[in-house]
Amino acid sequence: MAKILSQDEIDALLTTVSTGDGDADEERYDDDKMRPIITYDFKHPNRVSKDQIRTLENMHDNFAGHYGSSLSTILRTIVDVDLVSVDQITYSEFIMSLVTPSCTYTFGADPMESVCLVDFNPTLTFAFIDRMFGGNGKILETERELTGIERSIMSRLSNRLYRDMERAWENIVKITVAQKSFETNPQFIQIVAPGETVVVVSFQVKLFQSTGLLTICYPYVSLEPIMPKLSGQNWIDATKKKNLDSDRQVTLENLQSVKAEMSAMLLTTRIKMREFMNMKIGDVIPSEKLINQPIDVYVNRRKKYSARPGLSGKKRAFQIIGVHEGIVEDV
């Protein structure tokens, strides 16, 4: 039979619950409230890590410097290209952010599998065109599609962008960029599904008083095969290797213009000083080296090669048959 609690026992039990367990619940509530909570949006999944985004930022910051120099050369004035942001959004959101009519190109970047996109803001486009025709790059408040001549001018600038893009990507992976199409209405461009994640790289371009946006869009499916290479350590290692290769090339180019004295020692022998003093024209000196043995070749009086003597036409010559691997000997 169950034991029935008395009133005193019930009061003691309620007191214990209100003082002990109540404090524990309150402390647990405070702990939960202090714990950082991050809201996750399932419509915008972060498929590219922060480290990979940082690598893309470094690479495109390098691209901005190259393309700014190229634009300054073509337009014959100072053009500043600055990286603004690297974001990952859905393709539909990116298309909605573009202005119509626009100057938009699609391009392939082998070995990336998907087609990518680059967009010149209309303000930037007409500033470039005005400057190419001899103006000062003034802001043109107009909304119209480009003419055939204007499209040929922008095609020249976009082709230069592709070459600088290849140069910026070579530290990660060597790509070959080829233009696919030109479009003035972004709504007609469907390179991936509307809900697919894309990486959008935005640049601010300054030309005189004009400022416009240049945007490059990489679908995630195009970056997915090379994602393991988009790490900070891989970027640092590739940059170091490129610097070493560049330094080696510069050193080789500098050494090509350096003159070096090359000589070949046909034979050696030992004679007494008395015999040397009594030498006359017509005397024959026997050699210690056989005729079928190789001779030594010296560069700047240091033994470098072994060779075989002979003739080249009517001139005496020797043919290199080996490299001296031992300790360098001076002569």
C-alpha positions, 0 to 999 in steps of 0.5 A: 500500500502506498505511503500517504505523506503528511502535511509537514512532509509535503511542505518540506518537499515544496520548500526543497524544490523551490530553493534547490531545483529552481536555482538550477533551472535558472542557472541552466536558463542563463547558460542557454541564453549566453550560448551563441546562436547562429541563424541558418538560412536554408535558402542561402546555404554557405557552400564556400568556406571562409578560407576559400572566400579569403583565397578568392578575395586575394586572387581577385584583388591581384586581378584588380591591379592587373586590369586597372593597369590594362585599362589605364593603358588602353584608355590613356588615363588613370583608372582605379579598379578596387575589389568591393566584395566576394559574396555567395548568393542565389543566381536569381538574386544576382540576376535581379540586381543587374540593370536592364539594358546591360553589357553582359558577357558569358564566357567559358573558363576551361577546365571549369565546367559551367559557363560564367558571367561578367557584367559592366554597369551601364554608367561604367560602359558609357564612360569607357565608350566616351573616353575611347572616342576622345571624351573625358569619361563624363557620366551619360544619363541614358538607357539604351542598348549599345550600337555595333561600334560601341559593342566592338569597343567593349569587346576589346575591353572584355577580351583584355579582362579575360587575359588578366583573369587567366593571369590571376588564376594561374596561381591556383589553376591554369584556365583558358577563357573564351567568350560565349555570348553577349546579352543586353537583357540579363533576364535572358541569361540562364547559365544555372538554375535560379536557386543555384548558389553562385559566387559574385565578385564585385569591383568598383571602377573609377574613371575621372568623375565616373564610378561604376560596378564591374561584376563577375559571377562564378556558378558553384558548379564551376568552382566545385572541381577546384575547391580543394585548391582554393585554400590559403596554404595552397595560395601561399605555396603557389605564390612562392613558387611563382616568385621563385620561377620569376626570379630564376627567369630574371637571373637567366635573362641577365646571365645571357648577356654576360661574356665568358672566356672558353678554352680547350686544353689539347695536351699536357706534358712534363719536360725539364727546364734545360730542355725547355731552354734549348727548344728550337723551331721544329722540335717535337714534344711527345704528349702524355695524352692519347689521341682518342682520349677526351680533352678538358674544356675550361670556362673562365679558367675553370674546368667545366666540360670534356670534349672531343677535338676535330674540325668544323669546316676549315676551323679547329673545333671540339664537340662537348661530350660530357659535363665535369661533375667533380670539384671545379678545378682552376687552371 
